[in-house]
Amino acid sequence: MPEAEMAEMKGTTTLPDPPDTAPNTAPNTPLDASPNAPEATGYGRVFAVREFRAVFAAHAFSLLGLVVSELALSVLVYDLTGSPLMSALTFALGFLPYLIGGTLLAGAADRFPARRVLVVCDLVCAGCVAVMVVPGAPIAVLLAMRCALAVVSPLFQGARTATLTDVLGDGDLFVLGRSLLRIVSQGALLAGFGLGGVLLTVVSPRGALLITVCTFLTSAALLRFGTRRRPARARHGGALVRDSLHGTRRILADRRLRTLLLLFWVPPMFAVAPEALAAPYADGLGAGSAGLGLLMCALPVGTIAGELYAGSRLRPATRTRLALPLLCVTLLPYVGYLLRPDLGWSLVLLLLAGTGSAYSLGLDQWFVRAVPEELRGRAMTLNTAGLMTVQGVGMALSGVAAEFAGVRATVAGAGALGTVCCVLLAVEARRTEGAATPVAEGPGPKGETGLTSI
């Protein structure tokens, strides 16, 4: 699990690497700021940052480990039990623990040094998968280790995202860095299961799991030796769970932050409807397994295309200006399911919906600027946990609705209702724009804040 650093000024001049332990500096000064320079675009500036390259590579290895371990564990459980239900349960167990880890452990993202949190999370994941490899491990143990992976994941992702602000600043480089990590995640959906399937034709499920242990260990090594040590953002006394819940209450009590979190959560809750219902929809079209694969790929492909175009071709001000309009229309293509499109037009609708997710680049900028430095780790962890949870809820609700209304009506309804919700949230976002109030500090000493060193 991973992320990284550095900035490029006008004329491709890069900042020199700071020493291994740097003093506190102003955290709100974007590293890519240059007073008289025109706004630059493109992802090349982000890869000029040495730490980001390490974080990016670690992210790829960690994500590969997660995807392959999910697939290999599902196959292993099915081989051991012969039960499709138990096999499917290995995937379903990935949702609820996200909410638990994201709320009860979020405080660790701020109260401990970020690099330590990231490395420990990777080592925990490696240890959990190593237990799965042990011959004769009971099914209950295998599922418990799957839950443990899901509990750790939001903490890792939240700490990594917060670390990006240390590495890239809270300006446009942060937005592009976040975008790149999302693109890798979407790419993993396209390639990860395919690679895992190929791998399982060569090695046993436990052999594939052993390989994922190595990917987690590689990620941990990249983060440990490829990033700098920075002290914790905040130090609070008391129990970790109480601190985590207190931070969550502070974040959700702020109207602006609450609105931005809902902007991150609500569209994906409706967007998952076609994915959740892809199998029965493909069956209704008579598209077979090949058509099912295309339907599952269309939305991620559209998402990658939209983010790549917005990140490489649009200036930061343009991306911010387009964020809310894109948010309001991104789910509209789903309404086209009422026209009973064939496979080709269904893919077009999904691709269009995916491209609209480029609104995330604008939201990232608003969110990182609105969150106080000492709460960034907890806020990013909460965002990740909420995102995964609402997607699980959205899939379940889509299945229930399809039982009564049918697949096409359910997807179209998700598009219509989701669009209404997005418009209402966009109006609220405009109302709170520029009116964010400082998040009140709770009792107890305020911890260290500011940009420090890894």
C-alpha positions in Angstrom: 0.0 0.0 0.0 1.6 3.4 -1.0 2.1 7.3 -2.1 4.9 10.0 -2.9 6.5 13.6 -3.5 8.2 16.7 -5.1 7.3 19.8 -7.3 8.1 21.3 -10.6 8.3 25.0 -11.1 8.2 27.0 -14.3 10.6 25.8 -17.0 10.7 22.3 -15.5 12.9 23.4 -12.6 12.4 21.0 -9.7 12.9 21.6 -6.0 16.0 19.9 -4.5 15.3 17.1 -2.1 15.2 18.3 1.5 17.2 16.6 4.1 15.9 13.4 5.7 14.5 15.3 8.7 13.0 18.7 7.8 11.8 21.4 10.2 8.1 22.3 10.3 7.1 24.6 7.4 3.9 26.2 6.3 1.6 23.3 5.3 -0.7 25.3 3.1 1.9 26.6 0.6 1.4 24.6 -2.6 4.7 23.1 -3.7 3.8 23.8 -7.3 3.1 27.5 -6.8 5.1 29.9 -8.9 3.8 33.5 -8.7 4.1 34.5 -12.4 4.0 31.1 -14.1 1.1 30.0 -16.2 -0.9 27.1 -14.8 0.8 23.9 -15.9 -1.1 20.8 -16.8 -0.2 17.1 -17.1 1.0 14.3 -14.8 4.7 14.5 -15.7 5.2 17.0 -12.9 4.1 14.5 -10.3 6.4 11.8 -11.5 9.3 14.2 -11.2 8.9 13.8 -7.4 11.1 11.0 -6.1 8.9 10.2 -3.1 5.8 10.0 -5.2 7.4 7.5 -7.5 8.1 5.2 -4.5 4.5 5.7 -3.3 3.1 5.0 -6.7 5.0 1.8 -7.2 4.1 0.7 -3.7 0.5 1.4 -4.4 0.6 -0.8 -7.5 2.2 -3.7 -5.7 -0.1 -3.4 -2.7 -3.2 -3.2 -4.9 -2.0 -6.2 -7.0 -1.7 -8.1 -3.7 -5.2 -7.2 -2.6 -6.9 -8.1 -5.9 -5.0 -11.4 -6.4 -5.5 -12.4 -2.8 -9.3 -11.8 -3.1 -9.5 -13.9 -6.2 -7.2 -16.7 -4.9 -9.0 -16.8 -1.5 -12.4 -17.1 -3.2 -11.2 -20.0 -5.3 -9.5 -21.6 -2.3 -12.7 -21.4 -0.2 -14.8 -22.8 -3.0 -12.3 -25.7 -3.4 -12.5 -26.5 0.3 -16.3 -26.2 0.7 -17.8 -26.6 -2.8 -20.2 -23.8 -1.7 -20.8 -20.8 -4.1 -22.3 -19.0 -1.1 -19.1 -19.3 1.0 -17.0 -18.3 -2.1 -19.1 -15.2 -2.6 -18.9 -14.4 1.1 -15.1 -13.9 0.8 -15.9 -10.9 -1.4 -18.9 -9.6 0.7 -16.8 -9.6 3.9 -14.8 -6.8 2.4 -17.4 -4.1 3.0 -18.6 -4.0 6.7 -15.0 -4.2 8.1 -14.2 -1.1 6.1 -16.7 0.9 8.2 -15.3 -0.6 11.4 -11.7 0.1 10.6 -12.4 3.5 9.1 -14.2 4.8 12.2 -12.5 3.0 15.1 -8.9 3.1 13.9 -8.9 6.4 12.0 -7.1 8.2 14.8 -3.9 6.2 14.1 -3.5 8.0 10.8 -2.7 11.2 12.7 -1.3 10.2 16.1 1.5 8.0 14.6 4.1 8.9 12.0 2.6 8.3 8.6 5.4 6.1 7.2 5.2 3.8 10.2 1.4 3.5 9.8 1.8 2.6 6.1 4.6 0.1 6.6 2.8 -1.6 9.6 -0.4 -1.9 7.5 1.4 -3.6 4.7 3.2 -6.0 7.1 -0.2 -6.8 8.8 -1.6 -7.5 5.3 1.3 -9.7 4.5 0.9 -11.6 7.8 -2.8 -12.1 7.2 -2.3 -13.6 3.8 0.6 -15.7 5.1 -1.8 -17.3 7.6 -4.1 -18.1 4.6 -1.3 -20.0 3.0 -0.9 -22.4 5.9 -2.2 -25.9 4.8 -5.2 -27.0 6.8 -6.2 -23.5 7.9 -9.9 -23.7 8.9 -12.5 -21.8 6.8 -13.3 -19.6 9.8 -9.6 -18.5 10.0 -9.5 -17.8 6.3 -12.6 -15.5 6.5 -11.2 -13.9 9.7 -8.0 -13.0 7.8 -10.1 -11.6 5.0 -11.9 -9.4 7.5 -8.6 -8.2 9.0 -7.4 -7.1 5.5 -10.6 -5.1 5.1 -10.2 -3.5 8.5 -6.7 -2.3 7.8 -7.3 -1.1 4.3 -9.2 2.2 5.0 -6.5 3.2 7.6 -3.8 2.5 5.1 -5.5 4.4 2.3 -6.4 7.4 4.6 -2.8 7.7 5.9 -1.4 7.4 2.4 -3.7 10.1 1.0 -2.9 12.4 3.9 0.8 11.7 3.3 0.4 13.0 -0.3 -0.1 16.5 1.1 3.3 16.2 2.9 4.9 15.0 -0.3 3.2 17.1 -2.9 1.6 20.0 -1.0 -2.1 20.7 -1.0 -2.2 22.3 -4.4 -2.6 20.9 -7.9 0.2 18.3 -7.5 -1.8 16.7 -4.8 -4.9 16.5 -7.0 -2.9 14.9 -9.8 -1.2 12.5 -7.5 -4.6 11.4 -6.1 -5.9 11.1 -9.6 -3.0 8.8 -10.6 -3.6 6.5 -7.7 -7.3 6.3 -8.6 -6.4 5.5 -12.2 -4.2 2.6 -10.9 -7.1 1.4 -8.8 -9.4 1.4 -11.7 -6.8 -0.3 -13.9 -6.5 -3.0 -11.3 -10.2 -3.7 -11.7 -9.6 -4.3 -15.4 -6.3 -6.2 -15.3 -6.0 -7.6 -11.7 -8.7 -10.3 -11.9 -7.5 -11.3 -15.4 -3.9 -11.6 -14.2 -5.1 -13.5 -11.1 -7.1 -15.9 -13.3 -4.1 -16.5 -15.5 -1.9 -17.0 -12.4 -4.3 -19.6 -11.0 -3.9 -21.7 -14.2 -0.2 -22.0 -13.3 -0.1 -22.2 -9.5 -2.5 -23.3 -6.8 -4.6 -20.8 -4.9 -2.2 -21.1 -2.0 0.7 -20.5 -4.3 -1.0 -17.4 -5.6 -1.6 -16.2 -2.0 2.1 -16.7 -1.3 3.0 -14.4 -4.2 0.7 -11.7 -2.8 2.7 -12.0 0.5 5.7 -10.9 -1.5 3.8 -8.0 -3.1 2.8 -6.6 0.3 6.4 -7.0 1.5 7.7 -5.2 -1.6 5.2 -2.4 -0.9 6.4 -2.1 2.7 10.0 -1.9 1.6 9.3 0.8 -1.0 7.5 2.9 1.6 10.1 2.4 4.3 13.2 3.2 2.1 11.6 5.4 -0.5 9.9 8.0 1.7 11.1 10.3 4.4 10.2 10.0 8.1 7.8 12.7 9.3 6.5 13.0 12.8 2.8 12.6 13.6 0.4 15.3 12.7 -1.3 15.3 16.1 -0.7 13.8 19.4 -3.8 13.1 21.6 -3.8 11.2 24.9 -6.4 8.6 25.6 -7.6 5.5 23.9 -7.3 5.2 20.1 -10.9 4.3 19.6 -12.2 7.3 21.6 -9.8 9.6 19.7 -10.9 8.2 16.4 -14.6 8.6 17.2 -14.0 12.1 18.5 -12.2 13.1 15.3 -15.1 11.7 13.2 -17.6 13.8 15.2 -15.5 16.9 14.7 -15.3 16.3 10.9 -19.0 15.5 10.5 -20.0 18.5 12.7 -18.6 20.9 10.1 -21.2 21.8 7.4 -18.6 22.2 4.6 -16.7 19.0 5.3 -20.0 17.1 5.7 -21.2 18.4 2.3 -17.9 17.5 0.6 -17.9 14.0 2.1 -21.5 13.5 0.8 -20.3 14.7 -2.7 -17.7 11.9 -2.6 -20.1 9.2 -1.3 -23.5 9.8 -2.9 -22.6 9.5 -6.7 -20.8 6.1 -6.3 -23.7 4.7 -4.2 -25.9 5.0 -7.3 -23.1 4.4 -9.9 -22.6 0.8 -8.8 -26.1 -0.2 -9.9 -25.0 -1.4 -13.4 -22.1 -3.3 -12.0 -24.2 -5.0 -9.3 -26.7 -6.1 -12.0 -24.3 -6.8 -14.8 -24.8 -10.5 -14.7 -28.6 -10.6 -15.1 -28.5 -7.7 -17.5 -26.0 -9.5 -19.8 -28.2 -12.6 -19.5 -31.2 -10.6 -20.6 -29.3 -9.3 -23.6 -28.1 -12.8 -24.5 -24.6 -11.3 -24.5 -23.0 -14.3 -22.7 -19.8 -14.2 -20.6 -18.0 -12.0 -23.1 -20.7 -9.4 -23.0 -20.6 -9.6 -19.2 -16.9 -8.9 -19.2 -17.4 -5.9 -21.5 -20.2 -4.5 -19.3 -17.9 -4.8 -16.2 -15.1 -3.0 -18.0 -17.0 -0.1 -19.5 -17.4 2.0 -16.4 -13.8 1.7 -15.3 -12.5 2.5 -18.8 -14.7 5.6 -18.9 -13.4 6.6 -15.5 -9.8 6.3 -16.5 -10.4 8.2 -19.8 -12.1 11.0 -18.0 -9.5 11.4 -15.3 -6.6 11.2 -17.7 -8.1 13.8 -20.0 -9.0 16.2 -17.1 -5.6 15.7 -15.4 -3.5 16.1 -18.6 -5.4 18.6 -20.7 -7.4 20.8 -18.3 -6.0 23.6 -16.2 -6.6 23.4 -12.4 -9.0 26.3 -12.5 -11.0 24.7 -15.3 -11.2 21.4 -13.4 -12.5 23.1 -10.3 -15.0 25.1 -12.3 -16.3 22.0 -14.0 -16.5 19.8 -10.9 -20.1 20.5 -9.9 -21.6 20.5 -13.5 -19.9 17.2 -14.1 -21.2 15.9 -10.8 -24.8 16.8 -11.8 -24.7 14.9 -15.1 -22.5 12.0 -14.5 -25.4 9.6 -13.6 -27.8 10.9 -16.4 -26.6 8.3 -19.0 -28.1 5.5 -16.8 -31.6 6.9 -17.6 -31.0 5.7 -21.2 -31.5 2.1 -20.0 -35.2 2.9 -20.3 -34.8 2.9 -24.0 -33.8 -0.8 -23.9 -30.4 -0.3 -25.6 -28.5 -3.3 -27.0 -25.1 -4.3 -25.8 -23.2 -1.7 -27.9 -25.3 1.3 -26.8 -25.2 0.0 -23.2 -21.5 0.2 -23.3 -21.6 3.7 -24.7 -23.9 4.8 -21.8 -21.5 3.3 -19.2 -18.5 4.9 -20.8 -20.2 8.3 -20.8 -21.1 7.9 -17.1 -17.5 6.9 -16.3 -16.0 10.0 -17.9 -18.2 12.2 -15.7 -16.3 11.0 -12.7 -13.6 13.5 -13.5 -15.4 15.7 -11.1 -13.3 14.0 -8.4 -10.3 16.1 -9.3 -12.1 19.3 -8.3 -13.5 17.7 -5.1 -10.0 16.6 -4.0 -8.8 20.2 -4.1 -11.7 21.5 -2.1 -11.5 18.7 0.5 -7.8 18.9 1.2 -8.0 22.7 1.6 -11.0 22.4 4.0 -9.6 19.8 6.4 -7.4 21.1 9.2 -3.9 19.7 9.1 -4.2 17.7 12.4 -7.3 16.0 11.1 -6.2 15.1 7.6 -5.4 11.4 8.3 -8.7 10.8 10.0 -10.7 12.8 7.4 -9.1 10.8 4.5 -9.7 7.5 6.4 -13.3 8.4 7.0 -13.7 9.3 3.4 -12.3 6.0 2.2 -14.4 3.9 4.7 -17.6 5.8 3.8 -17.0 5.4 0.1 -16.6 1.6 0.3 -19.5 1.3 2.7 -22.0 3.2 0.5 -20.9 1.2 -2.5 -21.7 -2.0 -0.7 -25.1 -0.5 0.4 -25.7 0.6 -3.2 -25.1 -2.9 -4.6 -27.4 -4.4 -2.0 -30.2 -1.9 -2.7 -29.8 -2.4 -6.4 -30.3 -6.1 -6.1 -33.4 -5.6 -3.9 -34.9 -3.1 -6.3 -34.2 -5.3 -9.3 -36.3 -8.1 -7.7 -39.4 -5.9 -7.9 -38.7 -3.4 -10.8 -36.4 -5.3 -13.1 -32.8 -4.6 -14.1 -33.4 -1.8 -16.6 -35.8 0.1 -14.4 -33.5 -0.2 -11.5 -30.5 1.2 -13.3 -32.5 4.0 -14.9 -34.1 4.8 -11.5 -30.6 4.9 -9.9 -29.6 7.4 -12.6 -32.6 9.6 -12.1 -32.6 9.6 -8.3 -28.9 9.9 -8.1 -29.0 12.9 -10.4 -31.5 14.6 -8.2 -29.4 14.0 -5.1 -26.3 15.3 -6.9 -28.0 18.5 -7.9 -29.2 19.1 -4.3 -25.7 18.4 -3.0 -24.2 20.8 -5.6 -26.5 23.5 -4.4 -25.4 22.9 -0.8 -21.8 22.9 -1.9 -22.3 26.4 -3.5 -23.9 27.6 -0.3 -21.0 26.5 1.9 -18.3 27.6 -0.5 -16.0 30.1 1.1 -18.0 29.9 4.3 -16.2 27.0 6.0 -15.9 27.4 9.7 -12.8 26.1 11.5 -13.3 22.7 13.1 -13.3 23.2 16.8 -10.5 21.5 18.6 -11.8 19.1 21.2 -10.5 18.9 24.8 -7.0 17.9 25.4 -3.7 19.3 24.1 -3.4 20.0 20.4 -0.8 18.0 18.7 2.0 18.9 16.3 0.8 20.3 13.0 2.5 21.5 9.9 4.5 20.0 7.1 7.3 17.9 8.7 9.6 15.2 7.5 9.2 11.4 6.9 
